[in-house]
Amino acid sequence: MRTLKTLDFKNIESIPQLIKDFIGHQIEGFEGYTFSKENFQKQIQNKKISFSDDQRIILFDELKSQLSGLKLSELQIQNLEHLKDSETFTVTTGHQLNLFTGPAFFIYKILQTVKTCLYLKEQFPDQNFVPLYWMASEDHDFVEINHFKTQNGFYEINEKSGGVVGKIKLSDTHFISEFEKEFKDHIFGTELVLMLKESYQFGKTLTDSIRILVNRLFSEYGLLIIDGDSKALKKQMSEIFEDEILNSSLLEKSKSKVNFLTEKYGKVQVNPREINLFYLSESRNRIDPFQDRFLVNNTEISFSKDEIITELKNSPEKFSPNALMRPVYQEKILPNLAYIGGNAEIMYWLELKDYFESLQISFPILIPRNSMLFIEEKVLKKIEKLNLNIDDFFGNFTQVTNSKILSDNEILKSLEEKENLLKTHFENLKIMAEKTEKSFGNMVKGEEVRQMKSFQRLKKRLLKAEKIKQSELLERLENLFTEINPAKIWQERVFNFSVFFADHGNEWLETCFKEMDVEQSKLIIVAI
């Protein structure tokens, strides 16, 4: 395996402009929250002051309990013990409990988190840095996480859903035998099947399953795994949750940033609600204020003001943060310096900076995760044969296709020559006409526009005719595009890691880790 090329996010057309501006320090007020040694130095000092020894003990005890059923590596045990030390800090990533990790980028974001901790240890040898994976166990969108895809298969589980996905118990493990059929002849196929059988056993919850799987994959990297669905951890959020219920503080305090981002970029990733909390019963439902009561959406449950505050104090575990409140929860209970996430995640974190400040919680450094693409040698030969570059597949590929179809087309060359000549003639005519009368010049301009449109129609008809004539070339180009971008989106968002692990095993993980660039957000393209 060898890295062919890296593409900076700032140079990729499909990366949101907000992300490009953020990493390019083009958004006022966020310069101190991008990746740099200086920014990390400030974060260390801030978190050291704001995160108490009592909070460290609560975190240590809870993690020790949550991880007690796993076989931990020496590095994990060391990292867990380090959390009691005031010179220890975390770098965190989070993700849903996707079946067998879901799309491959799950792997990349965790490896980047681990490697960032190693970078920080080199820069700040007197401190310790612990990589942390936050399980989104309280999400309730089961359909979003109940499947994964390989090159030749689609695997899913069907369970009763409606509540938090982490508590769903497995009864459907048929997908494992189907998976085994696809991968039984691959070098590391048996290892993958054993991972599945160990992690996804009848009666285990999805939280149990993903915890076992992630630990198997990353224990030697020292990764710790945290489940936010915890009474001890949520108890620390009681005052913030109460303020949210009574005063809609997140909505109010984030208005300025939301308005700014909406005005500049058209919309925000997630719009704050009046109350950014769910209530957990048999299901997970929004809490909505109505007159002088608080209703749990789509249930018969409702509370008066006093009742809901009493419920919060007695049972904080029944209150679940939504996508916007979860970052606040995370940063409240962790000695965290940075969050590594996908572009969509980073975009909604940016809405929250003012709210964090109002709570006097340190806003973390935000790091858009790296992306990776693995291309087989046979695909590289096809690219070379068609005289294309890898960059071509991450811009406007329709333009690339049209250019290839019409290359060396004599009619097109003639049309473009005549078009350019006509433009020159019209420019000269317009100058002469305006000497007579300005309105006459406008008439000439109008005629120019009409005739130029005729040339564009001719080009479109020519392209359509050439596509029919060169249908074989068109098909080759389209097939090549989908080999690199399956389902017409980035490979990492479609294929499960098993596609690569099956033939390369831990060497593939080690390559991902080695090639990961923690200081810049990039697409890393590797020949496999």
Backbone hydrogen bonds, N-H to C=O, Kabsch-Sander energy under -0.5 kcal/mol:
donor,donor_aa,acceptor,acceptor_aa,energy
2,R,527,A,-1.4
4,L,525,I,-2.8
5,K,525,I,-1.4
7,L,523,L,-2.6
8,D,6,T,-0.5
9,F,521,S,-2.1
11,N,8,D,-2.3
12,I,9,F,-1.6
13,E,11,N,-0.6
13,E,394,F,-0.7
15,I,12,I,-1.3
19,I,16,P,-0.5
20,K,16,P,-1.9
21,D,17,Q,-2.8
22,F,18,L,-2.2
23,I,19,I,-2.5
24,G,20,K,-1.3
25,H,22,F,-1.5
26,Q,21,D,-3.5
27,I,21,D,-0.5
28,E,26,Q,-0.6
30,F,27,I,-1.9
33,Y,30,F,-1.9
34,T,31,E,-0.8
40,F,36,S,-2.1
41,Q,37,K,-2.2
42,K,38,E,-1.8
43,Q,39,N,-2.2
44,I,40,F,-2.6
45,Q,41,Q,-1.8
46,N,42,K,-2.5
47,K,43,Q,-2.9
48,K,44,I,-2.1
49,I,45,Q,-1.5
50,S,46,N,-2.3
51,F,47,K,-2.3
52,S,50,S,-0.7
56,R,52,S,-1.6
57,I,53,D,-1.9
58,I,54,D,-2.2
59,L,55,Q,-2.5
60,F,56,R,-2.8
61,D,57,I,-2.8
62,E,58,I,-2.3
63,L,59,L,-2.7
64,K,60,F,-2.7
65,S,61,D,-1.9
66,Q,62,E,-2.7
67,L,63,L,-2.5
68,S,65,S,-1.0
70,L,67,L,-1.9
72,L,70,L,-0.9
77,I,73,S,-2.3
78,Q,74,E,-2.4
79,N,75,L,-2.6
80,L,76,Q,-2.7
81,E,77,I,-2.2
82,H,78,Q,-2.3
83,L,79,N,-1.1
83,L,80,L,-0.6
84,K,81,E,-1.6
85,D,82,H,-2.5
88,T,85,D,-1.7
89,F,128,N,-2.4
90,T,335,P,-2.4
91,V,130,V,-1.9
92,T,338,A,-2.4
93,T,132,L,-2.2
94,G,340,I,-0.5
95,H,134,W,-1.9
98,N,96,Q,-1.0
99,L,145,I,-2.6
101,T,98,N,-2.1
102,G,99,L,-2.2
104,A,495,F,-2.4
105,F,492,E,-1.7
106,F,103,P,-1.7
107,I,104,A,-1.5
108,Y,104,A,-1.2
109,K,105,F,-2.4
110,I,106,F,-1.3
111,L,107,I,-2.3
112,Q,108,Y,-2.3
113,T,109,K,-1.5
114,V,110,I,-2.2
115,K,111,L,-2.6
116,T,112,Q,-2.1
117,C,113,T,-1.5
118,L,114,V,-1.5
119,Y,115,K,-2.3
120,L,116,T,-2.4
121,K,117,C,-2.0
122,E,118,L,-1.8
123,Q,119,Y,-1.8
124,F,120,L,-3.0
127,Q,124,F,-1.9
128,N,87,E,-2.6
130,V,89,F,-2.8
132,L,91,V,-2.4
133,Y,224,L,-2.7
134,W,93,T,-3.0
134,W,132,L,-0.6
135,M,133,Y,-0.6
135,M,226,I,-2.8
136,A,95,H,-2.4
137,S,135,M,-2.1
139,D,136,A,-1.1
142,F,140,H,-1.5
144,E,141,D,-0.6
145,I,141,D,-0.5
145,I,142,F,-1.4
146,N,142,F,-1.2
148,F,155,Y,-2.2
149,K,494,V,-0.6
150,T,153,G,-2.8
155,Y,148,F,-2.8
157,I,146,N,-2.2
159,E,157,I,-0.5
162,G,163,G,-0.7
165,V,139,D,-3.2
166,G,137,S,-2.5
167,K,164,V,-1.0
168,I,165,V,-1.5
170,L,204,K,-2.9
173,T,171,S,-0.7
176,I,173,T,-1.5
177,S,173,T,-0.6
177,S,174,H,-0.7
178,E,174,H,-1.4
179,F,175,F,-2.5
180,E,176,I,-2.2
181,K,177,S,-1.3
182,E,178,E,-1.2
183,F,179,F,-1.9
184,K,180,E,-1.6
186,H,183,F,-1.7
188,F,502,A,-3.3
189,G,186,H,-1.4
190,T,186,H,-0.5
192,L,188,F,-1.8
193,V,189,G,-2.2
194,L,190,T,-2.4
195,M,191,E,-2.1
196,L,192,L,-2.2
197,K,193,V,-2.6
198,E,194,L,-2.4
199,S,195,M,-2.3
200,Y,196,L,-3.2
201,Q,199,S,-1.0
203,G,170,L,-2.9
204,K,201,Q,-2.2
206,L,165,V,-0.5
206,L,168,I,-1.5
207,T,166,G,-1.8
209,S,205,T,-2.4
210,I,206,L,-2.4
211,R,207,T,-2.0
212,I,208,D,-2.3
213,L,209,S,-2.4
214,V,210,I,-2.8
215,N,211,R,-2.0
216,R,212,I,-2.1
217,L,213,L,-2.1
218,F,214,V,-2.5
219,S,215,N,-1.8
221,Y,218,F,-1.1
222,G,219,S,-1.7
223,L,218,F,-1.4
224,L,131,P,-2.3
226,I,133,Y,-2.7
228,G,135,M,-0.8
228,G,226,I,-0.6
230,S,228,G,-2.3
234,K,230,S,-2.5
235,K,231,K,-1.9
236,Q,233,L,-1.0
237,M,234,K,-1.9
238,S,235,K,-1.4
241,F,237,M,-3.1
242,E,238,S,-2.5
243,D,239,E,-2.4
244,E,240,I,-2.1
245,I,241,F,-2.5
246,L,242,E,-2.5
247,N,243,D,-2.5
248,S,244,E,-1.7
252,E,248,S,-2.1
253,K,249,S,-3.2
254,S,250,L,-1.7
255,K,252,E,-0.8
258,V,254,S,-2.8
259,N,255,K,-2.9
260,F,256,S,-2.3
261,L,257,K,-2.9
262,T,258,V,-2.4
263,E,259,N,-2.5
264,K,260,F,-2.1
265,Y,261,L,-2.8
266,G,262,T,-1.8
277,L,275,I,-0.8
278,F,320,S,-3.2
279,Y,285,N,-3.3
280,L,318,K,-3.2
281,S,279,Y,-0.6
281,S,283,S,-3.0
284,R,162,G,-1.3
285,N,279,Y,-2.2
285,N,283,S,-0.6
287,I,277,L,-1.8
288,D,286,R,-0.6
288,D,295,L,-3.2
290,F,293,R,-3.0
293,R,290,F,-2.4
294,F,303,F,-2.8
295,L,288,D,-3.1
296,V,301,I,-2.4
297,N,286,R,-2.7
297,N,295,L,-0.8
299,T,296,V,-1.4
303,F,294,F,-2.2
305,K,292,D,-0.5
308,I,304,S,-2.4
309,I,305,K,-1.7
310,T,306,D,-2.2
311,E,307,E,-2.5
312,L,308,I,-2.1
313,K,309,I,-2.2
314,N,310,T,-2.4
315,S,311,E,-2.9
318,K,315,S,-2.0
319,F,316,P,-1.7
320,S,278,F,-2.6
320,S,318,K,-0.5
322,N,276,N,-1.7
326,R,322,N,-2.5
328,V,324,L,-0.5
329,Y,325,M,-2.2
330,Q,326,R,-2.8
331,E,327,P,-2.4
332,K,328,V,-1.8
333,I,329,Y,-1.7
334,L,330,Q,-0.9
336,N,334,L,-1.6
337,L,90,T,-2.6
338,A,90,T,-0.7
339,Y,365,I,-2.6
340,I,92,T,-2.5
341,G,339,Y,-0.6
341,G,367,I,-1.7
346,I,342,G,-2.5
347,M,343,N,-2.2
348,Y,344,A,-1.5
349,W,345,E,-2.1
350,L,346,I,-1.8
351,E,348,Y,-0.7
352,L,349,W,-2.0
353,K,350,L,-0.7
356,F,352,L,-2.6
357,E,353,K,-2.1
358,S,354,D,-2.0
359,L,355,Y,-1.3
359,L,356,F,-0.6
360,Q,356,F,-0.7
360,Q,357,E,-0.9
361,I,356,F,-2.1
365,I,337,L,-2.6
366,L,33,Y,-2.8
367,I,339,Y,-2.6
369,R,341,G,-2.9
371,S,522,K,-2.8
373,L,524,I,-2.6
375,I,373,L,-0.5
375,I,526,V,-2.9
379,V,376,E,-0.7
380,L,376,E,-1.8
381,K,377,E,-1.9
382,K,378,K,-1.2
383,I,379,V,-2.1
384,E,380,L,-2.3
385,K,381,K,-2.4
386,L,382,K,-1.5
387,N,384,E,-1.6
388,L,383,I,-2.4
392,D,389,N,-1.2
393,F,390,I,-1.8
394,F,391,D,-2.1
395,G,392,D,-0.8
397,F,395,G,-1.2
400,V,396,N,-1.4
401,T,397,F,-2.9
402,N,398,T,-2.7
403,S,399,Q,-2.3
404,K,400,V,-2.1
405,I,401,T,-2.6
406,L,402,N,-2.1
407,S,403,S,-0.6
407,S,404,K,-0.6
409,N,406,L,-1.8
410,E,408,D,-0.7
413,K,409,N,-2.1
414,S,410,E,-2.3
415,L,411,I,-2.7
416,E,412,L,-2.8
417,E,413,K,-2.2
418,K,414,S,-2.6
419,E,415,L,-2.6
420,N,416,E,-2.5
421,L,417,E,-2.3
422,L,418,K,-2.6
423,K,419,E,-2.2
424,T,420,N,-1.9
425,H,421,L,-2.4
426,F,422,L,-2.8
427,E,423,K,-2.2
428,N,424,T,-2.2
429,L,425,H,-2.7
430,K,426,F,-2.7
431,I,427,E,-1.8
432,M,428,N,-2.1
433,A,429,L,-2.8
434,E,430,K,-2.4
435,K,431,I,-0.8
435,K,432,M,-0.6
436,T,432,M,-0.7
436,T,433,A,-1.1
437,E,433,A,-2.4
440,F,437,E,-0.7
441,G,437,E,-1.3
442,N,438,K,-1.5
443,M,439,S,-1.6
444,V,440,F,-2.0
445,K,441,G,-2.1
446,G,442,N,-2.3
447,E,443,M,-2.1
448,E,444,V,-2.2
449,V,445,K,-2.3
450,R,446,G,-2.0
451,Q,447,E,-2.3
452,M,448,E,-2.6
453,K,449,V,-2.0
454,S,450,R,-1.3
455,F,451,Q,-1.8
456,Q,452,M,-2.0
457,R,453,K,-2.2
458,L,454,S,-2.0
459,K,455,F,-2.2
460,K,456,Q,-2.2
461,R,457,R,-2.1
462,L,458,L,-2.3
463,L,459,K,-2.7
464,K,460,K,-2.5
465,A,461,R,-2.4
466,E,462,L,-2.6
467,K,463,L,-2.4
468,I,464,K,-1.6
469,K,465,A,-2.4
470,Q,466,E,-3.2
471,S,468,I,-1.1
474,L,470,Q,-2.3
475,E,471,S,-2.5
476,R,472,E,-2.1
477,L,473,L,-2.3
478,E,474,L,-2.5
479,N,475,E,-2.6
480,L,476,R,-2.1
481,F,477,L,-2.1
482,T,478,E,-1.8
483,E,479,N,-1.5
484,I,480,L,-1.5
485,N,481,F,-3.0
488,K,485,N,-2.2
489,I,486,P,-1.6
491,Q,484,I,-0.6
493,R,490,W,-1.9
494,V,491,Q,-2.1
495,F,491,Q,-2.0
496,N,149,K,-2.7
499,V,496,N,-1.7
500,F,497,F,-1.4
501,F,497,F,-2.5
502,A,498,S,-2.2
503,D,500,F,-0.7
504,H,500,F,-1.1
505,G,501,F,-2.9
507,E,504,H,-1.4
508,W,505,G,-1.4
509,L,505,G,-0.9
510,E,506,N,-2.7
511,T,507,E,-2.2
512,C,508,W,-2.5
513,F,509,L,-2.4
514,K,510,E,-2.6
515,E,511,T,-2.7
516,M,512,C,-1.1
518,V,516,M,-0.7
522,K,520,Q,-0.7
523,L,7,L,-2.6
524,I,371,S,-2.9
524,I,522,K,-0.6
525,I,5,K,-2.9
525,I,523,L,-0.6
526,V,373,L,-3.2
526,V,524,I,-0.6
527,A,2,R,-3.3
528,I,375,I,-2.6
